């Protein structure tokens, strides 16, 4: 595709019309999805979205336009429409838009870390792998139904701006899922157990054993399901929790990741998904957690879902501190947020957190891979468990709830293993842990070592109006929390 010609025509026209800044994106996003139920294909899809857009700052006001026609005339028309949109919107503008400075990155390319493009694998082989693993589950005693699915994405993005930055990038990501179901017809209840494999910035090799052993986990799943089906219901109360990264990633996402998006902390999401208790006046003073709480934003980590070479404002991917030794020390920023709040932040540079989920949308400030750091010589999961007299080991994510300020929350999970006198003593059911954000992270006594670390995450983090979704990972070690309030979900539901 004549990317540079289209970009050059659009950007030159924006300059002629008086734009102080203009950027151009052309994106192709191909998404595949398969769903198998009881080892039979239920649905399959393969969609492709291609579009281009122009964003401008004209007389201190944003303007934006997007389309699908890839001609020079269409690109010029988008620039004209973006400038016209800025002129119309100027009466609604508050402070003029300012952009933080950024180095120019000329003709640079980046490709994410993967081995096998999922779309290069035949559909028969993709479906066959889901059916094969589903059949193994269905053959096990106590497994009545199996749901299996996988989503895979190939994302191509070309970016150019009037400063001279030109980037070309390609990302691949994959999200597999297997759920085994046991039905107790006598009691009229069912139990489910899902694989713990997180979505990852990998290719189809992920389902063939690179980065995760699906064969081993599928073999283990029926036994875990059978144990869960017979497990006693938890007694509500205070427990010490050892939380596995397969569960803790989601708590990080909701209580730290969203809470430290600066636009949210400034009230920009108040009409849709809430604000944040971690307001800008608390920077460098808020005790977010215990002294072992160290959290970074990272757009560079290998296989991260939010890992990029450059963001949608031409800012290079980087790692930055959010919480250090338990204290809030940073936020996630795009170039406008960085410039507008430089005095309070003590820094006037973006940390690369601008992203749009397609050419049809304007970039928003979006989450980096926000991750809790392990202790370099930290304990294993077994060692964390050995320090607990009465507690629960929590694995896998499930349902969750958090208030609009990212402060009061509760989370459930896939597996809950009772801990008695430093040893695992069978599964429990109906468990949820509840806390406020600062109490919860303040109760974290120890974090595991690098051997316990795992990148979790999701394809579908939502934000904005009109709504956008973004893929994001959250790394975490296993961690020990003391005296956390545990609810019995069955009792809470009045059953």
Secondary structure by P-SEA (a helix, b strand, c coil): caaaaaaaaaaaaaaaacccbbbbbbbbbbbbbbbbccccccccbbbbbbbccccccccccccccccccccaaaaaaaaaaaaaaaaaacccccccccccccccccbbbbbcccccccccccaaaaaaaaaaaaaaaaacccccbbbbbbbbbbbbbbbbcccbbbbbbbbbbbbbbbbbbbbcccccbbbbbbbccccccccccccccccccaaaaaaaaaaaaaaaaacccccccbbbbbcccccaaaaaaccccccccccccccccccccbbbccccccccccccccccbbbbbbccccccccccccccccccccccccccccccccccccaaaaaaccccccccccccccccccccccccccccbbbbbcccccccaaaaaaaccbbbbbccccccccccccccccccccbbbbbccccccccccbbbbbbcaaaaaaacccccccccbbbbbcccccccccbbbbbbbbbbccccccbbbbbcccccccc
